[in-house]
Amino acid sequence: MRYFVYFAFNGTAYHGSQIQPNNVSVQEVMQEAFSRLLRTPIELVFSSRTDAGVHAKMMVAHLDYVDDWDVSDFMYHINHFLPKDITINKIVQVIPTAHARFDAVKRTYQYHIIRHKDPFLFPLTTCIDYPIDTEKMNACCDLLLGKHDFACFAKKHSDAKTTICTISEAFWEQKDNQIVFTISADRFLRNMVRAIVGTLLLVGKNKLSQDDFTAILEQKNRSLAGESAHAKGLFLTDIQYPSDIFLPC
């Protein structure tokens, strides 16, 4: 039987979500915990691959497990077994062919910026104390909407088969002491959101014009875009799937 696991994590201590040699990842820690408690090797297939230091308020993974189990009881024990920076929120049964990565139809990220020093928000936000023109940044966000080739915001030497994505929303909004960037798409390239944020911040600082931003998109050259924003302000916040892959409770 196949299950979707909904979980959240603070990515500060991890070298990204995906397992890799010589660095601690969220996937490695979770697979070890699941395997120990279920007493069988468990492979978790993550819906998304996040960079080192990036967080997830909601991430999904799928696993296959053949035995009967009390999901509520397992969640209680796994959350006590996992480190404090990872929590399991929900486990649901899905059809056998459901795939956490390939069946996702929409993913949403948010990037959090604080306007002045805050000792409580600082660990999970980027602090920018210079003026930012969010109106100009939002005007450029409109240029991102739709289906485009986003090679200009893709990590160099990536293994992605295509750099085409469809962005359904992208906007900045003021929330108290924070400026929050929200972006949703059918898929994202490695480092894409942080590269977009870094480039939009240059627009907000009046170092790039809207015409410059348009040219960056059209020329598809990563070296023309801005530096990637710091990882610690980025959160994966939502993943959506077709309703017909879920089995009745």
C-alpha positions as CSV (number, residue, x, y, z in Angstrom):
1,M,0.0,0.0,0.0
2,R,1.2,3.5,-0.7
3,Y,0.9,6.4,1.6
4,F,1.5,10.2,1.5
5,V,3.3,11.6,4.5
6,Y,2.8,15.3,5.2
7,F,5.5,16.9,7.2
8,A,7.3,20.1,8.1
9,F,10.9,20.9,8.9
10,N,13.2,23.7,9.9
11,G,16.1,23.4,7.4
12,T,18.7,25.2,9.3
13,A,20.7,22.1,10.4
14,Y,20.3,20.3,7.1
15,H,22.2,20.3,3.8
16,G,18.9,20.3,1.9
17,S,16.0,17.9,1.8
18,Q,17.4,15.2,-0.5
19,I,19.8,12.5,0.7
20,Q,23.4,13.0,-0.4
21,P,26.8,11.6,0.6
22,N,28.8,13.2,3.5
23,N,26.1,15.7,4.5
24,V,23.0,15.4,6.8
25,S,19.7,15.7,5.0
26,V,16.1,15.7,6.0
27,Q,15.5,12.6,3.9
28,E,18.3,10.7,5.6
29,V,17.0,11.5,9.1
30,M,13.4,10.6,8.3
31,Q,14.2,7.4,6.4
32,E,16.3,6.1,9.3
33,A,13.5,6.9,11.8
34,F,10.8,5.3,9.7
35,S,12.9,2.2,9.1
36,R,13.7,1.7,12.8
37,L,10.2,2.1,14.0
38,L,8.6,0.0,11.2
39,R,11.5,-2.5,11.5
40,T,12.0,-2.7,7.7
41,P,13.9,-0.6,5.2
42,I,11.8,2.4,4.2
43,E,12.4,4.6,1.2
44,L,10.7,8.0,1.2
45,V,10.2,9.8,-2.2
46,F,10.0,13.5,-1.6
47,S,7.8,15.8,-3.6
48,S,10.4,18.6,-3.8
49,R,14.1,19.1,-3.5
50,T,15.1,22.0,-1.3
51,D,18.4,23.7,-1.0
52,A,20.6,23.7,2.2
53,G,19.0,25.9,4.9
54,V,15.5,26.1,3.2
55,H,12.5,25.3,5.3
56,A,9.1,23.6,4.6
57,K,5.9,24.4,6.4
58,M,4.4,21.6,4.3
59,M,6.3,18.9,2.4
60,V,5.0,15.6,1.1
61,A,6.7,12.2,0.6
62,H,5.4,8.8,-0.4
63,L,6.3,5.4,1.0
64,D,5.2,1.8,0.4
65,Y,4.3,-0.4,3.4
66,V,2.8,-3.8,3.2
67,D,1.7,-4.5,6.8
68,D,-1.3,-3.2,8.7
69,W,-0.5,-0.4,11.0
70,D,-2.1,2.1,13.3
71,V,-1.3,5.3,11.6
72,S,-2.3,7.5,14.6
73,D,-0.2,5.5,17.0
74,F,2.8,5.5,14.6
75,M,2.6,9.3,14.2
76,Y,2.7,9.7,18.0
77,H,5.8,7.6,18.2
78,I,7.6,8.9,15.1
79,N,7.2,12.5,16.3
80,H,8.8,11.6,19.6
81,F,11.6,9.8,17.8
82,L,12.4,12.5,15.2
83,P,14.5,15.5,16.1
84,K,12.6,18.7,17.2
85,D,13.1,20.4,13.8
86,I,11.1,17.8,11.9
87,T,7.4,16.9,12.5
88,I,4.9,14.6,10.8
89,N,1.5,16.2,10.5
90,K,-0.5,13.6,8.5
91,I,-0.3,10.2,6.8
92,V,-2.9,9.3,4.2
93,Q,-3.4,6.3,1.9
94,V,-3.3,6.9,-1.8
95,I,-3.7,4.8,-5.0
96,P,-0.7,2.5,-5.7
97,T,0.5,4.6,-8.6
98,A,0.4,8.0,-6.8
99,H,3.7,9.8,-6.8
100,A,4.6,12.6,-4.4
101,R,6.8,14.4,-6.9
102,F,5.3,13.7,-10.3
103,D,1.6,14.0,-9.4
104,A,1.9,17.4,-7.7
105,V,0.0,20.0,-9.8
106,K,1.0,23.1,-7.8
107,R,3.7,24.1,-5.4
108,T,3.9,27.4,-3.4
109,Y,6.9,29.0,-1.8
110,Q,7.2,32.1,0.4
111,Y,10.2,34.3,1.1
112,H,10.3,36.3,4.3
113,I,12.2,39.6,4.7
114,I,12.2,41.7,7.9
115,R,12.7,45.5,7.6
116,H,14.6,46.0,10.9
117,K,16.5,43.8,13.3
118,D,14.3,41.3,15.2
119,P,16.0,38.8,17.5
120,F,13.0,36.4,17.3
121,L,12.4,36.5,13.5
122,F,16.0,36.8,12.5
123,P,16.8,33.0,12.4
124,L,14.1,32.4,9.8
125,T,14.1,35.6,7.8
126,T,16.4,37.8,5.8
127,C,17.0,41.3,7.3
128,I,17.0,44.2,4.8
129,D,17.1,47.7,6.3
130,Y,17.4,49.7,3.1
131,P,14.3,51.1,1.2
132,I,12.6,48.7,-1.2
133,D,10.1,49.7,-3.9
134,T,7.6,46.8,-3.7
135,E,5.4,48.4,-6.4
136,K,8.2,48.1,-9.0
137,M,8.9,44.6,-7.8
138,N,5.2,43.6,-8.2
139,A,5.2,45.1,-11.7
140,C,8.0,42.7,-12.6
141,C,6.2,39.8,-10.9
142,D,3.5,40.2,-13.6
143,L,6.1,39.4,-16.2
144,L,6.7,36.0,-14.5
145,L,3.1,34.8,-14.8
146,G,2.3,32.1,-17.4
147,K,4.4,29.5,-19.1
148,H,8.0,30.6,-19.8
149,D,11.5,29.3,-20.1
150,F,13.2,30.3,-16.8
151,A,16.7,29.3,-17.7
152,C,17.9,32.7,-16.4
153,F,16.9,31.6,-12.8
154,A,18.1,28.0,-13.0
155,K,21.1,26.7,-11.2
156,K,24.0,26.2,-13.7
157,H,24.8,22.6,-14.7
158,S,21.4,21.4,-13.4
159,D,20.1,18.0,-14.4
160,A,16.7,19.3,-15.3
161,K,15.4,18.1,-18.6
162,T,13.5,21.3,-19.3
163,T,13.6,24.9,-17.8
164,I,10.0,25.6,-18.8
165,C,7.6,26.2,-15.9
166,T,4.2,27.7,-15.5
167,I,3.9,30.3,-12.8
168,S,0.3,31.0,-11.6
169,E,1.0,33.7,-9.0
170,A,3.8,35.9,-7.9
171,F,3.5,38.9,-5.6
172,W,5.0,40.8,-2.7
173,E,2.9,42.0,0.3
174,Q,3.6,43.9,3.6
175,K,2.9,42.0,6.8
176,D,3.7,44.0,9.8
177,N,7.5,44.1,10.0
178,Q,7.8,41.7,7.1
179,I,7.7,41.8,3.4
180,V,6.6,38.4,2.1
181,F,7.0,37.1,-1.5
182,T,4.6,34.4,-2.6
183,I,5.1,32.4,-5.7
184,S,3.2,29.3,-7.1
185,A,4.0,27.1,-10.1
186,D,3.5,23.7,-11.5
187,R,7.2,23.0,-10.9
188,F,10.4,24.9,-9.9
189,L,14.0,24.6,-11.0
190,R,16.8,24.2,-8.6
191,N,17.6,27.6,-6.9
192,M,14.9,29.2,-9.0
193,V,12.9,31.0,-6.2
194,R,16.0,32.4,-4.5
195,A,17.3,33.6,-7.9
196,I,14.0,35.3,-8.6
197,V,14.0,37.0,-5.2
198,G,17.6,38.2,-5.5
199,T,16.8,39.7,-8.9
200,L,13.6,41.3,-7.8
201,L,15.4,42.9,-4.9
202,L,17.7,44.6,-7.4
203,V,14.6,46.0,-9.0
204,G,13.3,47.2,-5.6
205,K,16.7,48.9,-4.9
206,N,16.4,50.7,-8.3
207,K,19.5,48.8,-9.6
208,L,17.4,47.1,-12.4
209,S,14.5,48.6,-14.4
210,Q,11.5,46.7,-15.6
211,D,13.0,46.7,-19.1
212,D,16.2,45.1,-17.6
213,F,14.1,42.5,-15.9
214,T,12.3,41.7,-19.2
215,A,15.7,41.4,-21.0
216,I,17.0,39.0,-18.3
217,L,13.9,36.7,-18.9
218,E,14.3,36.9,-22.7
219,Q,18.0,36.2,-22.8
220,K,17.8,33.1,-20.6
221,N,21.3,33.7,-19.1
222,R,21.7,33.0,-15.4
223,S,24.8,35.3,-15.2
224,L,22.6,38.3,-16.1
225,A,20.2,37.8,-13.2
226,G,20.9,38.8,-9.5
227,E,22.6,36.7,-6.9
228,S,20.4,34.1,-5.1
229,A,18.8,35.4,-1.9
230,H,19.8,33.8,1.4
231,A,18.3,30.4,2.0
232,K,17.1,30.9,5.5
233,G,14.2,33.2,4.5
234,L,12.6,30.6,2.1
235,F,9.7,28.3,2.9
236,L,7.9,25.7,0.9
237,T,4.3,26.3,2.1
238,D,1.9,24.2,0.0
239,I,1.7,21.4,-2.4
240,Q,-1.5,20.4,-4.2
241,Y,-2.6,17.1,-5.8
242,P,-5.5,15.8,-7.8
243,S,-8.3,14.6,-5.5
244,D,-8.7,11.3,-7.3
245,I,-5.3,9.9,-6.1
246,F,-6.5,9.8,-2.4
247,L,-8.4,6.8,-1.0
248,P,-11.3,7.2,1.4
249,C,-10.4,7.3,5.0
